[in-house]
Structures are given as structure tokens and as C-alpha cells.
Amino acid sequence: MSTTQHRSIRDRMAARRAQQQHRQSLEQELASFATPAERLELELILSRYPDEKTAEVRDILSRQQVQAA
């Protein structure tokens, strides 16, 4: 395997780690909206934006709600 291939693999792994860290951070931040009123307020804010822009946040909120039930 060439140096370029090693660098490419290393870069992809680093990007994946950064993406995972971002998602974990977002999950923790969204978990702080714990009360029904806070969740409703967040849903109202999200409703102002297109689904394409809020899909990740909505997915996390949905999974957190299922886990809490």
C-alpha cells in the first residue's frame, strides 16, 4: 500500500471520528432538553426549517424519545 493510500485511509478514519464526536456532542446537548415544554419549544423551532436541514436533529430526538419510553 502506498503512502498516499495510507494517508487517504487515515484521513477517512479521522473524518469519521470527528463526525462521531460531533454526533455524540449533539446528542448530549439535545438530551438537556428534558422536559415536555423544552421538547415542544425545540420542535417549534425545528418546524421553521426544512426537514433536510433538521433531519439529524429530528432523528436524534426521536431515538431519545423512544429510549425514554
C-alpha atoms as one frame of an Amber mdcrd trajectory, in Angstrom:
protein
   0.000   0.000   0.000   1.385   3.376  -0.962   1.863   6.372   1.301  -0.965
   8.131  -0.499  -3.337   5.232   0.193  -2.309   5.178   3.859  -2.916   8.916
   4.113  -6.307   8.555   2.440  -7.380   5.815   4.848  -6.073   7.794   7.810
  -7.938  10.911   6.627 -11.195   8.985   6.217 -10.825   7.462   9.682 -10.138
  10.881  11.200 -13.162  12.351   9.423 -15.354   9.503  10.704 -14.087  10.010
  14.264 -14.802  13.732  14.022 -18.301  13.007  12.706 -18.955  10.567  15.578
 -17.713  13.101  18.130 -19.947  15.779  16.608 -22.982  13.496  16.777 -22.254
  12.478  20.380 -21.906  16.122  21.350 -25.189  16.962  19.608 -26.918  14.012
  21.316 -25.737  15.217  24.728 -26.819  18.771  24.022 -30.261  17.671  22.838
 -30.658  15.415  25.880 -30.519  18.547  28.018 -33.964  19.443  26.625 -35.602
  17.016  29.003 -39.000  18.413  29.945 -42.039  18.215  27.660 -42.107  22.023
  27.473 -38.452  22.179  26.413 -39.003  19.470  23.798 -42.080  21.280  22.460
 -40.134  24.522  22.182 -37.367  22.720  20.313 -39.903  21.104  17.952 -41.423
  24.505  17.248 -38.013  25.910  16.416 -37.242  22.964  14.143 -40.568  23.344
  12.345 -39.344  26.671  10.953 -36.664  24.924   8.911 -36.800  22.404   6.055
 -36.629  18.737   7.008 -33.400  18.361   5.026 -31.711  20.832   7.368 -33.062
  19.315  10.589 -33.092  15.595   9.776 -30.158  14.705  12.018 -31.587  16.602
  14.997 -35.060  15.125  14.464 -33.577  11.624  14.228 -31.707  12.062  17.499
 -34.771  13.486  19.265 -36.909  10.632  18.012 -34.448   7.986  19.229 -34.109
   9.711  22.585 -37.881   9.769  22.974 -38.142   6.041  22.220 -35.336   5.264
  24.660 -37.045   7.318  27.387 -40.349   5.483  26.965
